[in-house]
Amino acid sequence: MQPAPQRHSSKFSLSRLCPPRWRLPVILACGALFGLNIVLLRVSNATSYLSDDPKACVNCHIMTPQFATWERGSHARVATCNDCHVPHDNVLNKYYFKAKDGARHAFMFTFHLEPQVIKVHEPGMGVIQQNCIRCHEHLLDEGTHLAISLAQAETGQGKLCWDCHRETPHGKVNSLSSAEWARTPDLDSVMPDWLHGQLSDQSPSENEPAK
């Protein structure tokens, strides 16, 4: 009699998934990729975007005019960038919008696609209008100060808040060259404190190039 055919297990063992001769290269590649991601997070200061700190907006130098004009305006006393520029209906939508908008900004900044004149795009316009209504609801009524959505404004049913309050909160500044020397917070150093301390403790002769 012929022996019954052996049934192969459907479970993938480690040796099947990664043959022994590949393990060291795979471990090294995963380690290098993990390390590069850590460096990227550190250099780009990506974790700052999880907060509501307005200084995160000047990680890209193209937002310097917007930060400077906000900081010197009346809104700086009561609102941060996220109070106006991200949704506040729920936490998930807030961070989803931040991630989506941030990815677009990072892509444009990395590949130098940013325009000379910074303008808000349509999804951002709807969010800003909602936040104007949310903060100034006590000033709205059914008469002259009517709260409308972006969709209603686009169909001619009224005006957006900044159609009248055009210089709030960023004034007339709308281009990179108009506030080239604006004073803004310095970016945090990407060098770890322990490494910066070691370099500072070295004598001048150790830092000089060999002749």
Secondary structure, DSSP 8 states (H G I E B T S, - for coil): ---------SS--HHHHS-HHHHHHHHHHHHHHHHHHHHHHHHHTGGGGGS--GGGGGGSGGGHHHHHHHHTSGGGGT--HHHHHS--S-HHHHHHHHHHHHHHHHHHHHTT---SB----HHHHHHHHHHHHHHSGGG--SSSS----HHHHHTTS---HHHHSTTTTTTT--BGGGGTT--------SS-HHHHHHHHHS-HHHHS---
